[in-house]
Amino acid sequence: MLRVLFILLLLLHGVIHLMGFVKAFGYAEMNELTLPIGKNWGLVWLLGAALFILGALFFILKKETWFAWALMGILVSQLLVFVFWADARFGTLANVMVLLVAVTAWGQWRFNRT
């Protein structure tokens, strides 16, 4: 059950990042995002989405290093939180939840390699 919830968290967080990409390129109105997003930042939002979705995919496939994708996604996501604080501040909560699981998985992976 926790595994499924974690997969849903990764996927949902990734999909939420797609909102910034969609707004930046004008593919749809995103009234939830009040700050303007330039196309360069839109690509960063897309990168965050891709990293979380890849993390979820590799987690589903039980690949040992799924956490690397999630950790990179957290870095990108937290950068976006800092830049777009008014719209994205609650992303920090999701990032912390993913971070706790990813760091634990990384520690287990490192321990098992030695």
Summary of the structure (lengths in Angstrom):
residues: 114
radius of gyration: 14.5
end to end distance: 30.3
largest distance: 50.3
contacts: 350
relative contact order: 0.16
helix: 79%
strand: 0%
